[in-house]
Amino acid sequence: MREKSTRRRVTEELKRAGDKLPIPESLEPEWMEETLKAHERKRFFRLGRLYPALAGAACVCLIGGAVLRMENLGLLS
């Protein structure tokens, strides 16, 4: 029983002490929203949504170029 009251007292003291602490600017909602938007922009490129599309487009260009080259050389008769 005594342990519970001690635990409750310590918890309340910690909450009161935490309420007195100033919140850093880096944790303000506006700054956090800006940071999350920047992270989403970076994530778009990192997650590979763009890179596989670019790789696919590069492959199509290479294959198309190779086919045209083979046709010009008369290899596709």
ABEGO torsion letter per residue (X at the ends): XAAAAAAAAAAAAAAAAAAABBBBAAABAAAAAAAAAAAAAAAAAAAGAAAAAAAAAAAAAAAAAAAAAAAAAGABX
